[in-house]
Amino acid sequence: MNDILTRVASVIESRKIANGGDPQKSYVSSLFAKGDDAIMKKVGEEATETVMAAKDARNNMPKSKIVYECADLWFHSMILLAQFGLTPDDVLNELARREGISGIEEKASRKKTR
C-alpha cells in the first residue's frame, strides 16, 4: 500500500472510540461515535461533490477541485472501510485481482458469484 494510505489508515484506526479516540477532539472519532449511517451519509456527500467538481471542470472551472474532492471521498471511504474492519489493502487487493480482466467479464462474473 502507498505510504500515505498506510499512514492515514493508521491515524483513522487510532481515532476509533475503542482505540481511545475522543469525539470531542477528533472529527474522525466523532464520525465513528455517530455510527454507520453518519459515515455512509458523508461518503455519499463526498461522492456527489466529486461529481459536481467534474461537471464544473467540463465548464472550464479548475480541475484541481476534482483532486480536492476525490481526496475527501477517498478519506471518508477509508473511514467507512475502517468502520467495517477493512483496510485500503483490501481494496488494492481487489483491484489487483481485477487487473487484466475485461470490465465486461468482471461485471458478468459478479452475477455468477453473488
Backbone as XML, in Angstrom:
<?xml version="1.0"?>
<chain id="A" units="angstrom">
  <residue number="1" name="MET">
    <atom name="N" x="0.857" y="-1.166" z="0.000"/>
    <atom name="CA" x="0.000" y="0.000" z="0.000"/>
    <atom name="C" x="0.908" y="1.235" z="0.000"/>
  </residue>
  <residue number="2" name="ASN">
    <atom name="N" x="0.497" y="2.263" z="-0.666"/>
    <atom name="CA" x="1.227" y="3.515" z="-0.685"/>
    <atom name="C" x="1.438" y="4.003" z="0.740"/>
  </residue>
  <residue number="3" name="ASP">
    <atom name="N" x="2.593" y="4.591" z="1.004"/>
    <atom name="CA" x="2.911" y="5.040" z="2.365"/>
    <atom name="C" x="1.875" y="5.990" z="2.934"/>
  </residue>
  <residue number="4" name="ILE">
    <atom name="N" x="1.393" y="6.925" z="2.146"/>
    <atom name="CA" x="0.413" y="7.884" z="2.675"/>
    <atom name="C" x="-0.880" y="7.171" z="3.044"/>
  </residue>
  <residue number="5" name="LEU">
    <atom name="N" x="-1.294" y="6.199" z="2.251"/>
    <atom name="CA" x="-2.505" y="5.439" z="2.593"/>
    <atom name="C" x="-2.300" y="4.672" z="3.894"/>
  </residue>
  <residue number="6" name="THR">
    <atom name="N" x="-1.123" y="4.114" z="4.069"/>
    <atom name="CA" x="-0.813" y="3.391" z="5.300"/>
    <atom name="C" x="-0.875" y="4.323" z="6.501"/>
  </residue>
  <residue number="7" name="ARG">
    <atom name="N" x="-0.270" y="5.491" z="6.367"/>
    <atom name="CA" x="-0.253" y="6.444" z="7.480"/>
    <atom name="C" x="-1.654" y="6.946" z="7.803"/>
  </residue>
  <residue number="8" name="VAL">
    <atom name="N" x="-2.419" y="7.296" z="6.774"/>
    <atom name="CA" x="-3.780" y="7.796" z="7.006"/>
    <atom name="C" x="-4.650" y="6.701" z="7.621"/>
  </residue>
  <residue number="9" name="ALA">
    <atom name="N" x="-4.537" y="5.474" z="7.111"/>
    <atom name="CA" x="-5.317" y="4.359" z="7.663"/>
    <atom name="C" x="-4.966" y="4.135" z="9.132"/>
  </residue>
  <residue number="10" name="SER">
    <atom name="N" x="-3.700" y="4.284" z="9.482"/>
    <atom name="CA" x="-3.267" y="4.113" z="10.863"/>
    <atom name="C" x="-3.870" y="5.190" z="11.765"/>
  </residue>
  <residue number="11" name="VAL">
    <atom name="N" x="-3.863" y="6.413" z="11.296"/>
    <atom name="CA" x="-4.459" y="7.505" z="12.082"/>
    <atom name="C" x="-5.958" y="7.271" z="12.245"/>
  </residue>
  <residue number="12" name="ILE">
    <atom name="N" x="-6.629" y="6.889" z="11.167"/>
    <atom name="CA" x="-8.071" y="6.615" z="11.240"/>
    <atom name="C" x="-8.336" y="5.526" z="12.272"/>
  </residue>
  <residue number="13" name="GLU">
    <atom name="N" x="-7.567" y="4.465" z="12.225"/>
    <atom name="CA" x="-7.744" y="3.362" z="13.182"/>
    <atom name="C" x="-7.564" y="3.861" z="14.618"/>
  </residue>
  <residue number="14" name="SER">
    <atom name="N" x="-6.602" y="4.732" z="14.827"/>
    <atom name="CA" x="-6.350" y="5.256" z="16.183"/>
    <atom name="C" x="-7.477" y="6.148" z="16.678"/>
  </residue>
  <residue number="15" name="ARG">
    <atom name="N" x="-8.297" y="6.628" z="15.768"/>
    <atom name="CA" x="-9.401" y="7.521" z="16.143"/>
    <atom name="C" x="-10.677" y="6.772" z="16.520"/>
  </residue>
  <residue number="16" name="LYS">
    <atom name="N" x="-10.679" y="5.445" z="16.336"/>
    <atom name="CA" x="-11.842" y="4.667" z="16.756"/>
    <atom name="C" x="-12.029" y="4.825" z="18.260"/>
  </residue>
  <residue number="17" name="ILE">
    <atom name="N" x="-13.261" y="4.862" z="18.693"/>
    <atom name="CA" x="-13.568" y="5.016" z="20.107"/>
    <atom name="C" x="-12.901" y="3.893" z="20.916"/>
  </residue>
  <residue number="18" name="ALA">
    <atom name="N" x="-12.963" y="2.675" z="20.406"/>
    <atom name="CA" x="-12.365" y="1.517" z="21.090"/>
    <atom name="C" x="-10.852" y="1.655" z="21.243"/>
  </residue>
  <residue number="19" name="ASN">
    <atom name="N" x="-10.245" y="2.491" z="20.411"/>
    <atom name="CA" x="-8.789" y="2.687" z="20.479"/>
    <atom name="C" x="-8.418" y="3.987" z="21.189"/>
  </residue>
  <residue number="20" name="GLY">
    <atom name="N" x="-9.392" y="4.567" z="21.884"/>
    <atom name="CA" x="-9.120" y="5.780" z="22.654"/>
    <atom name="C" x="-9.453" y="7.075" z="21.952"/>
  </residue>
  <residue number="21" name="GLY">
    <atom name="N" x="-10.063" y="7.000" z="20.778"/>
    <atom name="CA" x="-10.440" y="8.213" z="20.063"/>
    <atom name="C" x="-11.444" y="9.032" z="20.858"/>
  </residue>
  <residue number="22" name="ASP">
    <atom name="N" x="-11.300" y="10.347" z="20.806"/>
    <atom name="CA" x="-12.162" y="11.256" z="21.554"/>
    <atom name="C" x="-13.004" y="12.088" z="20.590"/>
  </residue>
  <residue number="23" name="PRO">
    <atom name="N" x="-14.320" y="11.839" z="20.554"/>
    <atom name="CA" x="-15.193" y="12.578" z="19.649"/>
    <atom name="C" x="-15.197" y="14.091" z="19.878"/>
  </residue>
  <residue number="24" name="GLN">
    <atom name="N" x="-14.780" y="14.519" z="21.065"/>
    <atom name="CA" x="-14.722" y="15.959" z="21.355"/>
    <atom name="C" x="-13.485" y="16.616" z="20.746"/>
  </residue>
  <residue number="25" name="LYS">
    <atom name="N" x="-12.480" y="15.793" z="20.402"/>
    <atom name="CA" x="-11.214" y="16.328" z="19.906"/>
    <atom name="C" x="-10.899" y="15.928" z="18.472"/>
  </residue>
  <residue number="26" name="SER">
    <atom name="N" x="-11.652" y="14.968" z="17.926"/>
    <atom name="CA" x="-11.319" y="14.430" z="16.607"/>
    <atom name="C" x="-12.566" y="14.312" z="15.738"/>
  </residue>
  <residue number="27" name="TYR">
    <atom name="N" x="-12.475" y="14.881" z="14.551"/>
    <atom name="CA" x="-13.564" y="14.765" z="13.583"/>
    <atom name="C" x="-13.840" y="13.304" z="13.246"/>
  </residue>
  <residue number="28" name="VAL">
    <atom name="N" x="-12.772" y="12.534" z="13.015"/>
    <atom name="CA" x="-12.935" y="11.126" z="12.660"/>
    <atom name="C" x="-13.588" y="10.371" z="13.815"/>
  </residue>
  <residue number="29" name="SER">
    <atom name="N" x="-13.145" y="10.621" z="15.036"/>
    <atom name="CA" x="-13.762" y="9.980" z="16.198"/>
    <atom name="C" x="-15.239" y="10.335" z="16.297"/>
  </residue>
  <residue number="30" name="SER">
    <atom name="N" x="-15.567" y="11.585" z="15.976"/>
    <atom name="CA" x="-16.973" y="11.992" z="16.046"/>
    <atom name="C" x="-17.812" y="11.235" z="15.022"/>
  </residue>
  <residue number="31" name="LEU">
    <atom name="N" x="-17.246" y="10.963" z="13.857"/>
    <atom name="CA" x="-17.969" y="10.149" z="12.870"/>
    <atom name="C" x="-18.152" y="8.725" z="13.367"/>
  </residue>
  <residue number="32" name="PHE">
    <atom name="N" x="-17.096" y="8.141" z="13.920"/>
    <atom name="CA" x="-17.210" y="6.788" z="14.485"/>
    <atom name="C" x="-18.275" y="6.759" z="15.579"/>
  </residue>
  <residue number="33" name="ALA">
    <atom name="N" x="-18.319" y="7.791" z="16.417"/>
    <atom name="CA" x="-19.289" y="7.837" z="17.509"/>
    <atom name="C" x="-20.721" y="7.916" z="16.976"/>
  </residue>
  <residue number="34" name="LYS">
    <atom name="N" x="-20.907" y="8.568" z="15.842"/>
    <atom name="CA" x="-22.246" y="8.697" z="15.257"/>
    <atom name="C" x="-22.703" y="7.414" z="14.578"/>
  </residue>
  <residue number="35" name="GLY">
    <atom name="N" x="-21.762" y="6.576" z="14.175"/>
    <atom name="CA" x="-22.104" y="5.271" z="13.628"/>
    <atom name="C" x="-22.143" y="5.182" z="12.113"/>
  </residue>
  <residue number="36" name="ASP">
    <atom name="N" x="-22.532" y="3.984" z="11.670"/>
    <atom name="CA" x="-22.518" y="3.625" z="10.248"/>
    <atom name="C" x="-23.238" y="4.632" z="9.363"/>
  </residue>
  <residue number="37" name="ASP">
    <atom name="N" x="-24.463" y="4.984" z="9.754"/>
    <atom name="CA" x="-25.270" y="5.851" z="8.890"/>
    <atom name="C" x="-24.615" y="7.203" z="8.649"/>
  </residue>
  <residue number="38" name="ALA">
    <atom name="N" x="-24.013" y="7.783" z="9.683"/>
    <atom name="CA" x="-23.350" y="9.078" z="9.525"/>
    <atom name="C" x="-22.151" y="8.962" z="8.584"/>
  </residue>
  <residue number="39" name="ILE">
    <atom name="N" x="-21.411" y="7.871" z="8.708"/>
    <atom name="CA" x="-20.255" y="7.665" z="7.840"/>
    <atom name="C" x="-20.712" y="7.455" z="6.400"/>
  </residue>
  <residue number="40" name="MET">
    <atom name="N" x="-21.732" y="6.628" z="6.209"/>
    <atom name="CA" x="-22.240" y="6.389" z="4.849"/>
    <atom name="C" x="-22.781" y="7.665" z="4.231"/>
  </residue>
  <residue number="41" name="LYS">
    <atom name="N" x="-23.470" y="8.466" z="5.021"/>
    <atom name="CA" x="-24.005" y="9.740" z="4.521"/>
    <atom name="C" x="-22.863" y="10.639" z="4.056"/>
  </residue>
  <residue number="42" name="LYS">
    <atom name="N" x="-21.790" y="10.674" z="4.836"/>
    <atom name="CA" x="-20.655" y="11.528" z="4.479"/>
    <atom name="C" x="-19.991" y="11.048" z="3.194"/>
  </residue>
  <residue number="43" name="VAL">
    <atom name="N" x="-19.865" y="9.735" z="3.013"/>
    <atom name="CA" x="-19.303" y="9.200" z="1.769"/>
    <atom name="C" x="-20.188" y="9.615" z="0.591"/>
  </residue>
  <residue number="44" name="GLY">
    <atom name="N" x="-21.503" y="9.520" z="0.760"/>
    <atom name="CA" x="-22.421" y="9.932" z="-0.296"/>
    <atom name="C" x="-22.283" y="11.406" z="-0.633"/>
  </residue>
  <residue number="45" name="GLU">
    <atom name="N" x="-22.161" y="12.242" z="0.384"/>
    <atom name="CA" x="-21.977" y="13.681" z="0.158"/>
    <atom name="C" x="-20.696" y="13.949" z="-0.618"/>
  </residue>
  <residue number="46" name="GLU">
    <atom name="N" x="-19.623" y="13.279" z="-0.222"/>
    <atom name="CA" x="-18.333" y="13.493" z="-0.892"/>
    <atom name="C" x="-18.361" y="12.981" z="-2.327"/>
  </residue>
  <residue number="47" name="ALA">
    <atom name="N" x="-19.061" y="11.884" z="-2.570"/>
    <atom name="CA" x="-19.189" y="11.373" z="-3.937"/>
    <atom name="C" x="-19.921" y="12.387" z="-4.808"/>
  </residue>
  <residue number="48" name="THR">
    <atom name="N" x="-20.983" y="12.962" z="-4.272"/>
    <atom name="CA" x="-21.742" y="13.973" z="-5.017"/>
    <atom name="C" x="-20.878" y="15.193" z="-5.299"/>
  </residue>
  <residue number="49" name="GLU">
    <atom name="N" x="-20.113" y="15.626" z="-4.311"/>
    <atom name="CA" x="-19.240" y="16.785" z="-4.510"/>
    <atom name="C" x="-18.160" y="16.498" z="-5.557"/>
  </residue>
  <residue number="50" name="THR">
    <atom name="N" x="-17.688" y="15.270" z="-5.613"/>
    <atom name="CA" x="-16.695" y="14.886" z="-6.625"/>
    <atom name="C" x="-17.309" y="14.964" z="-8.016"/>
  </residue>
  <residue number="51" name="VAL">
    <atom name="N" x="-18.510" y="14.457" z="-8.157"/>
    <atom name="CA" x="-19.209" y="14.523" z="-9.452"/>
    <atom name="C" x="-19.444" y="15.979" z="-9.852"/>
  </residue>
  <residue number="52" name="MET">
    <atom name="N" x="-19.862" y="16.793" z="-8.910"/>
    <atom name="CA" x="-20.105" y="18.208" z="-9.214"/>
    <atom name="C" x="-18.811" y="18.919" z="-9.630"/>
  </residue>
  <residue number="53" name="ALA">
    <atom name="N" x="-17.702" y="18.581" z="-8.996"/>
    <atom name="CA" x="-16.414" y="19.178" z="-9.372"/>
    <atom name="C" x="-16.042" y="18.785" z="-10.796"/>
  </residue>
  <residue number="54" name="ALA">
    <atom name="N" x="-16.322" y="17.530" z="-11.162"/>
    <atom name="CA" x="-16.037" y="17.080" z="-12.529"/>
    <atom name="C" x="-16.924" y="17.819" z="-13.527"/>
  </residue>
  <residue number="55" name="LYS">
    <atom name="N" x="-18.180" y="18.019" z="-13.173"/>
    <atom name="CA" x="-19.079" y="18.773" z="-14.059"/>
    <atom name="C" x="-18.572" y="20.208" z="-14.220"/>
  </residue>
  <residue number="56" name="ASP">
    <atom name="N" x="-18.123" y="20.799" z="-13.112"/>
    <atom name="CA" x="-17.571" y="22.156" z="-13.191"/>
    <atom name="C" x="-16.337" y="22.194" z="-14.090"/>
  </residue>
  <residue number="57" name="ALA">
    <atom name="N" x="-15.485" y="21.172" z="-13.989"/>
    <atom name="CA" x="-14.274" y="21.127" z="-14.807"/>
    <atom name="C" x="-14.616" y="21.062" z="-16.293"/>
  </residue>
  <residue number="58" name="ARG">
    <atom name="N" x="-15.728" y="20.409" z="-16.612"/>
    <atom name="CA" x="-16.181" y="20.379" z="-18.009"/>
    <atom name="C" x="-16.484" y="21.775" z="-18.523"/>
  </residue>
  <residue number="59" name="ASN">
    <atom name="N" x="-16.819" y="22.661" z="-17.596"/>
    <atom name="CA" x="-17.173" y="24.037" z="-17.951"/>
    <atom name="C" x="-16.041" y="25.008" z="-17.620"/>
  </residue>
  <residue number="60" name="ASN">
    <atom name="N" x="-14.829" y="24.530" z="-17.788"/>
    <atom name="CA" x="-13.618" y="25.343" z="-17.652"/>
    <atom name="C" x="-13.347" y="25.858" z="-16.243"/>
  </residue>
  <residue number="61" name="MET">
    <atom name="N" x="-13.874" y="25.201" z="-15.241"/>
    <atom name="CA" x="-13.521" y="25.523" z="-13.862"/>
    <atom name="C" x="-12.249" y="24.731" z="-13.530"/>
  </residue>
  <residue number="62" name="PRO">
    <atom name="N" x="-11.568" y="25.086" z="-12.451"/>
    <atom name="CA" x="-10.300" y="24.414" z="-12.133"/>
    <atom name="C" x="-10.445" y="22.901" z="-11.933"/>
  </residue>
  <residue number="63" name="LYS">
    <atom name="N" x="-9.601" y="22.152" z="-12.632"/>
    <atom name="CA" x="-9.598" y="20.695" z="-12.483"/>
    <atom name="C" x="-9.060" y="20.291" z="-11.115"/>
  </residue>
  <residue number="64" name="SER">
    <atom name="N" x="-8.322" y="21.178" z="-10.491"/>
    <atom name="CA" x="-7.761" y="20.874" z="-9.171"/>
    <atom name="C" x="-8.866" y="20.599" z="-8.153"/>
  </residue>
  <residue number="65" name="LYS">
    <atom name="N" x="-10.047" y="21.128" z="-8.386"/>
    <atom name="CA" x="-11.169" y="20.876" z="-7.474"/>
    <atom name="C" x="-11.563" y="19.391" z="-7.495"/>
  </residue>
  <residue number="66" name="ILE">
    <atom name="N" x="-11.381" y="18.746" z="-8.640"/>
    <atom name="CA" x="-11.661" y="17.297" z="-8.714"/>
    <atom name="C" x="-10.712" y="16.553" z="-7.772"/>
  </residue>
  <residue number="67" name="VAL">
    <atom name="N" x="-9.450" y="16.913" z="-7.797"/>
    <atom name="CA" x="-8.464" y="16.266" z="-6.936"/>
    <atom name="C" x="-8.815" y="16.497" z="-5.464"/>
  </residue>
  <residue number="68" name="TYR">
    <atom name="N" x="-9.168" y="17.708" z="-5.120"/>
    <atom name="CA" x="-9.534" y="18.049" z="-3.745"/>
    <atom name="C" x="-10.723" y="17.209" z="-3.285"/>
  </residue>
  <residue number="69" name="GLU">
    <atom name="N" x="-11.747" y="17.137" z="-4.123"/>
    <atom name="CA" x="-12.952" y="16.385" z="-3.752"/>
    <atom name="C" x="-12.693" y="14.873" z="-3.733"/>
  </residue>
  <residue number="70" name="CYS">
    <atom name="N" x="-11.863" y="14.390" z="-4.652"/>
    <atom name="CA" x="-11.503" y="12.966" z="-4.626"/>
    <atom name="C" x="-10.748" y="12.627" z="-3.347"/>
  </residue>
  <residue number="71" name="ALA">
    <atom name="N" x="-9.884" y="13.533" z="-2.912"/>
    <atom name="CA" x="-9.165" y="13.299" z="-1.653"/>
    <atom name="C" x="-10.161" y="13.174" z="-0.499"/>
  </residue>
  <residue number="72" name="ASP">
    <atom name="N" x="-11.163" y="14.054" z="-0.468"/>
    <atom name="CA" x="-12.200" y="13.949" z="0.564"/>
    <atom name="C" x="-12.959" y="12.627" z="0.449"/>
  </residue>
  <residue number="73" name="LEU">
    <atom name="N" x="-13.284" y="12.238" z="-0.769"/>
    <atom name="CA" x="-14.017" y="10.984" z="-0.986"/>
    <atom name="C" x="-13.176" y="9.789" z="-0.542"/>
  </residue>
  <residue number="74" name="TRP">
    <atom name="N" x="-11.921" y="9.756" z="-0.928"/>
    <atom name="CA" x="-11.049" y="8.649" z="-0.528"/>
    <atom name="C" x="-10.929" y="8.601" z="0.995"/>
  </residue>
  <residue number="75" name="PHE">
    <atom name="N" x="-10.718" y="9.758" z="1.608"/>
    <atom name="CA" x="-10.560" y="9.820" z="3.060"/>
    <atom name="C" x="-11.791" y="9.258" z="3.768"/>
  </residue>
  <residue number="76" name="HIS">
    <atom name="N" x="-12.955" y="9.717" z="3.363"/>
    <atom name="CA" x="-14.173" y="9.247" z="4.016"/>
    <atom name="C" x="-14.466" y="7.781" z="3.672"/>
  </residue>
  <residue number="77" name="SER">
    <atom name="N" x="-14.055" y="7.340" z="2.497"/>
    <atom name="CA" x="-14.182" y="5.922" z="2.150"/>
    <atom name="C" x="-13.277" y="5.078" z="3.048"/>
  </residue>
  <residue number="78" name="MET">
    <atom name="N" x="-12.104" y="5.619" z="3.397"/>
    <atom name="CA" x="-11.202" y="4.907" z="4.300"/>
    <atom name="C" x="-11.808" y="4.802" z="5.698"/>
  </residue>
  <residue number="79" name="ILE">
    <atom name="N" x="-12.524" y="5.826" z="6.125"/>
    <atom name="CA" x="-13.219" y="5.760" z="7.414"/>
    <atom name="C" x="-14.296" y="4.676" z="7.351"/>
  </residue>
  <residue number="80" name="LEU">
    <atom name="N" x="-15.018" y="4.620" z="6.250"/>
    <atom name="CA" x="-16.049" y="3.588" z="6.066"/>
    <atom name="C" x="-15.427" y="2.194" z="6.105"/>
  </residue>
  <residue number="81" name="LEU">
    <atom name="N" x="-14.318" y="2.015" z="5.407"/>
    <atom name="CA" x="-13.629" y="0.727" z="5.443"/>
    <atom name="C" x="-13.269" y="0.353" z="6.878"/>
  </residue>
  <residue number="82" name="ALA">
    <atom name="N" x="-12.681" y="1.299" z="7.610"/>
    <atom name="CA" x="-12.270" y="1.037" z="8.988"/>
    <atom name="C" x="-13.462" y="0.684" z="9.871"/>
  </residue>
  <residue number="83" name="GLN">
    <atom name="N" x="-14.584" y="1.325" z="9.619"/>
    <atom name="CA" x="-15.788" y="1.044" z="10.404"/>
    <atom name="C" x="-16.187" y="-0.432" z="10.297"/>
  </residue>
  <residue number="84" name="PHE">
    <atom name="N" x="-15.910" y="-1.020" z="9.140"/>
    <atom name="CA" x="-16.279" y="-2.412" z="8.909"/>
    <atom name="C" x="-15.095" y="-3.368" z="8.993"/>
  </residue>
  <residue number="85" name="GLY">
    <atom name="N" x="-14.000" y="-2.899" z="9.624"/>
    <atom name="CA" x="-12.842" y="-3.766" z="9.836"/>
    <atom name="C" x="-12.056" y="-4.059" z="8.573"/>
  </residue>
  <residue number="86" name="LEU">
    <atom name="N" x="-12.154" y="-3.181" z="7.596"/>
    <atom name="CA" x="-11.437" y="-3.349" z="6.329"/>
    <atom name="C" x="-10.352" y="-2.284" z="6.207"/>
  </residue>
  <residue number="87" name="THR">
    <atom name="N" x="-9.445" y="-2.472" z="5.249"/>
    <atom name="CA" x="-8.344" y="-1.531" z="5.049"/>
    <atom name="C" x="-8.216" y="-1.184" z="3.575"/>
  </residue>
  <residue number="88" name="PRO">
    <atom name="N" x="-7.449" y="-0.148" z="3.278"/>
    <atom name="CA" x="-7.169" y="0.150" z="1.876"/>
    <atom name="C" x="-6.523" y="-1.035" z="1.160"/>
  </residue>
  <residue number="89" name="ASP">
    <atom name="N" x="-5.757" y="-1.847" z="1.888"/>
    <atom name="CA" x="-5.155" y="-3.042" z="1.277"/>
    <atom name="C" x="-6.229" y="-3.967" z="0.702"/>
  </residue>
  <residue number="90" name="ASP">
    <atom name="N" x="-7.363" y="-4.068" z="1.375"/>
    <atom name="CA" x="-8.445" y="-4.914" z="0.863"/>
    <atom name="C" x="-8.919" y="-4.419" z="-0.503"/>
  </residue>
  <residue number="91" name="VAL">
    <atom name="N" x="-9.005" y="-3.108" z="-0.653"/>
    <atom name="CA" x="-9.417" y="-2.528" z="-1.935"/>
    <atom name="C" x="-8.319" y="-2.728" z="-2.976"/>
  </residue>
  <residue number="92" name="LEU">
    <atom name="N" x="-7.077" y="-2.486" z="-2.577"/>
    <atom name="CA" x="-5.971" y="-2.671" z="-3.514"/>
    <atom name="C" x="-5.862" y="-4.124" z="-3.970"/>
  </residue>
  <residue number="93" name="ASN">
    <atom name="N" x="-6.092" y="-5.058" z="-3.058"/>
    <atom name="CA" x="-6.077" y="-6.473" z="-3.433"/>
    <atom name="C" x="-7.188" y="-6.795" z="-4.427"/>
  </residue>
  <residue number="94" name="GLU">
    <atom name="N" x="-8.345" y="-6.195" z="-4.234"/>
    <atom name="CA" x="-9.446" y="-6.416" z="-5.184"/>
    <atom name="C" x="-9.105" y="-5.830" z="-6.552"/>
  </residue>
  <residue number="95" name="LEU">
    <atom name="N" x="-8.489" y="-4.657" z="-6.566"/>
    <atom name="CA" x="-8.066" y="-4.067" z="-7.850"/>
    <atom name="C" x="-7.023" y="-4.952" z="-8.523"/>
  </residue>
  <residue number="96" name="ALA">
    <atom name="N" x="-6.097" y="-5.486" z="-7.743"/>
    <atom name="CA" x="-5.077" y="-6.388" z="-8.299"/>
    <atom name="C" x="-5.733" y="-7.638" z="-8.881"/>
  </residue>
  <residue number="97" name="ARG">
    <atom name="N" x="-6.754" y="-8.151" z="-8.183"/>
    <atom name="CA" x="-7.456" y="-9.338" z="-8.672"/>
    <atom name="C" x="-8.111" y="-9.060" z="-10.027"/>
  </residue>
  <residue number="98" name="ARG">
    <atom name="N" x="-8.605" y="-7.854" z="-10.196"/>
    <atom name="CA" x="-9.303" y="-7.488" z="-11.432"/>
    <atom name="C" x="-8.360" y="-7.112" z="-12.571"/>
  </residue>
  <residue number="99" name="GLU">
    <atom name="N" x="-7.103" y="-6.844" z="-12.243"/>
    <atom name="CA" x="-6.152" y="-6.395" z="-13.262"/>
    <atom name="C" x="-6.076" y="-7.411" z="-14.394"/>
  </residue>
  <residue number="100" name="GLY">
    <atom name="N" x="-6.191" y="-6.918" z="-15.594"/>
    <atom name="CA" x="-6.101" y="-7.777" z="-16.771"/>
    <atom name="C" x="-7.401" y="-8.464" z="-17.145"/>
  </residue>
  <residue number="101" name="ILE">
    <atom name="N" x="-8.443" y="-8.224" z="-16.349"/>
    <atom name="CA" x="-9.759" y="-8.796" z="-16.664"/>
    <atom name="C" x="-10.595" y="-7.696" z="-17.307"/>
  </residue>
  <residue number="102" name="SER">
    <atom name="N" x="-11.218" y="-8.031" z="-18.386"/>
    <atom name="CA" x="-12.102" y="-7.073" z="-19.046"/>
    <atom name="C" x="-13.181" y="-6.629" z="-18.062"/>
  </residue>
  <residue number="103" name="GLY">
    <atom name="N" x="-13.500" y="-5.355" z="-18.092"/>
    <atom name="CA" x="-14.558" y="-4.839" z="-17.241"/>
    <atom name="C" x="-15.878" y="-5.532" z="-17.493"/>
  </residue>
  <residue number="104" name="ILE">
    <atom name="N" x="-16.133" y="-5.864" z="-18.725"/>
    <atom name="CA" x="-17.369" y="-6.564" z="-19.080"/>
    <atom name="C" x="-17.352" y="-7.966" z="-18.470"/>
  </residue>
  <residue number="105" name="GLU">
    <atom name="N" x="-16.217" y="-8.659" z="-18.577"/>
    <atom name="CA" x="-16.096" y="-10.001" z="-17.991"/>
    <atom name="C" x="-16.217" y="-9.951" z="-16.470"/>
  </residue>
  <residue number="106" name="GLU">
    <atom name="N" x="-15.557" y="-8.966" z="-15.862"/>
    <atom name="CA" x="-15.582" y="-8.858" z="-14.404"/>
    <atom name="C" x="-17.006" y="-8.627" z="-13.920"/>
  </residue>
  <residue number="107" name="LYS">
    <atom name="N" x="-17.723" y="-7.748" z="-14.588"/>
    <atom name="CA" x="-19.098" y="-7.461" z="-14.184"/>
    <atom name="C" x="-19.980" y="-8.697" z="-14.355"/>
  </residue>
  <residue number="108" name="ALA">
    <atom name="N" x="-19.781" y="-9.428" z="-15.429"/>
    <atom name="CA" x="-20.558" y="-10.653" z="-15.664"/>
    <atom name="C" x="-20.265" y="-11.692" z="-14.588"/>
  </residue>
  <residue number="109" name="SER">
    <atom name="N" x="-19.014" y="-11.744" z="-14.117"/>
    <atom name="CA" x="-18.657" y="-12.740" z="-13.102"/>
    <atom name="C" x="-19.330" y="-12.443" z="-11.765"/>
  </residue>
  <residue number="110" name="ARG">
    <atom name="N" x="-19.676" y="-11.187" z="-11.498"/>
    <atom name="CA" x="-20.349" y="-10.828" z="-10.254"/>
    <atom name="C" x="-21.717" y="-11.496" z="-10.170"/>
  </residue>
  <residue number="111" name="LYS">
    <atom name="N" x="-22.391" y="-11.591" z="-11.298"/>
    <atom name="CA" x="-23.729" y="-12.183" z="-11.311"/>
    <atom name="C" x="-23.669" y="-13.671" z="-10.965"/>
  </residue>
  <residue number="112" name="LYS">
    <atom name="N" x="-22.558" y="-14.309" z="-11.304"/>
    <atom name="CA" x="-22.401" y="-15.741" z="-11.061"/>
    <atom name="C" x="-22.029" y="-16.018" z="-9.604"/>
  </residue>
  <residue number="113" name="THR">
    <atom name="N" x="-21.280" y="-15.095" z="-8.967"/>
    <atom name="CA" x="-20.747" y="-15.370" z="-7.633"/>
    <atom name="C" x="-21.497" y="-14.662" z="-6.518"/>
  </residue>
  <residue number="114" name="ARG">
    <atom name="N" x="-22.398" y="-13.783" z="-6.841"/>
    <atom name="CA" x="-23.058" y="-13.013" z="-5.760"/>
    <atom name="C" x="-24.506" y="-13.237" z="-5.724"/>
  </residue>
</chain>
